[in-house]
Amino acid sequence: MAARPCADEGLLLVTWKLLIERGNLGFSAAHFITFDDQTAEPLHGHNYGVRVEVAGDLNPHSYVLDFVALKTITRDICKELDHQFLLPRQSKHLKIAERPGEWEIRFGDQRYLLPRPSVVVLPVDNATAERLAEYLAGRISERLRSLNVTNLATITVGVEETEMQTAFYTLDLRV
């Protein structure tokens, strides 16, 4: 990051940001959230919206990142989640059994048997919008690293469950 002196002799951090959102950046998926060993939401779904903001220095071509590349990466990951059940594999509250061709999920007296092709296994403890934003930020940053994008400082992902509910996660890419 470039720093510029400011009038009070401090440093002003100068950075650029790029934001993609709306349009076809999203996915429809089913999930439920567990609160403890006895309380969970009913199984339901959302039409999730995804927004991605990256911040960093300008590259040699004078932009932070190619909009098209970021949209393509984000859409590809969203397609993997689209029309799936989101299984939080690290849940402390679910009993999960992987069987040939299916997943069995137990929560209290509830039993869910889902065909394997309809389930996305996520490395999270709960299928909340916050954890989905964290998961997406990690996946997008992995893809950017594989493209040798090194000028970014942060990536922030927002996952919108409804027009009035969005969770955000910011990942520091400098560490």
N, C-alpha and C positions, 0 to 999 in steps of 0.2 A: 504494500500500500504506500502511496505517496503521501507525505505529510507536508503541509504548507504552514509557514509561520503566520500567526494572526496578531492583531494589534496588542493584545494583552500578553504577548511574549510566550504564549502557550502554543501548542501544536493543534492544528485543525486536521482531522483525519479526512482525507479525500478519497471517495470511492464511487463506483458506479453500480447501479442496480438494473436488473432486467426482470420483468414480471410476465409470466404467461398465466392465463386463467380463462375460464368459461369455455364456450364452444364445445368441442368434443373431448375436453380434458375431464374425464370422470369415469365412473363405473357404477353398475348396479350390483348389489351383493346382499346376502343374508348374513345375519349374525345375532348373537345375544350377548349381553354383558353380565358377568357374575359379580356380585358385591361381597359375598362371603360364601360359606359352605351351604347356606340354606336360602339365599336370596339371589334371584336372577331375573333379568327381563325375559319376557316371552320371545320366542324366535320371531324375528321380523326382518325387514330389509329397508335399504335406503338407495336413493339415486344420489350417490356421492359426487360432489364437485371437487376438483383438485386445482389448486393454484400453486405455482412454484416461483419463488423469487431467488435469484442468485445475485451476490454482490462480490465485487472484486475489481482488480485493475483491468485496464484496457489491454487487449492483446495487440500484437504488431499490426493488426488490421483495423485498429481503433474501435473495437467493440468488445464487450464483456464476453459474450457467447453468442453463437448463431441461434437466433430464435427457432429456426426450423429444426436444428439438432436437438434443442431442449424439448420442443414439442413432440418430436418423434420419440425420444427416450421416454418421456412421461406417458404418452399414449400407449407405447408398447407395454409398459409395466401395468398401466390401467387395464389393458386388454386381458392380462393374466388374471386379474381379479374380477373381471366382469362376469356377471351371472353365475357367481360361485357362492359357496358357503365359506365364510372366513373362520378358520379354526385356529384359536390361540393355543398353540402346542405347549407353551410353558405355563399354562394355567394351573394354579394350585387347587382350584375348586372343581375341575372337571376330571372325570376318569375317562381316559382316551385309549381306545384299543384299535390298532391298525390291523385289519384283516384282509385277506385276499379280495381285492376289488371293492372294498368298502372301509368306512370308518365307523366305529361305534363310539358314541359320546354319551356319557352318563352324568347327570347332575341330579342328585337326590333321587326322587322317584321317576324323573324324566329319562327317557332313553331315545336317542336319535341314531338312526342307522342311515348313513349317507353314502351314495356311490362315490368311489374314489375320484372319478373325473369331475365331480361337482364340488370338490373341496379344494381350497387353497390352504395349505398348512403355513401358518405364519410363526416366526420365531419371537412371539410376544406373549405376555401373560394375560392379556385381555383384549378383546376386539373393539376397543374404544377408538374414537376419532383421534385422540391424542397418540395412541400407539400406531394407528394406521399412518398418521403424518410422520412419525418417527421412522417407521418401516420404509415408506416411500422416499424420504430424504436419504436414507442409507442406500437404497437401491439406485436412486438417481445418481448419487455421488459416486458409487462404484462404476456405473456406466461412464460417467464423465472422466474418471481416472483412467479407465481403459482406453479412452480416446486421447489420453495424455493432456487433458485440460488442467493447467497448473496455476492459472491466474486468479482463481476464485478464492474468496475468504470465507463466505458463508453460503449456505443454502437454507431457505426457509420454505417449508411445505405446509399448506393449509388444506385440511380435509373438511369439507362442508357436508353435514348431514341434512340440514334444511337451510332455507334462506337466512334463518336467524341463529344458526349454530355452526360455528367453524372452530376447529382446534388447529393450533399451529405448533410446529416443531422447528427449531433452528439448529443446524449442525455447523460447527466451526470446522472448516476444512483446512485450517492452518496447523492443526495439531496432529 
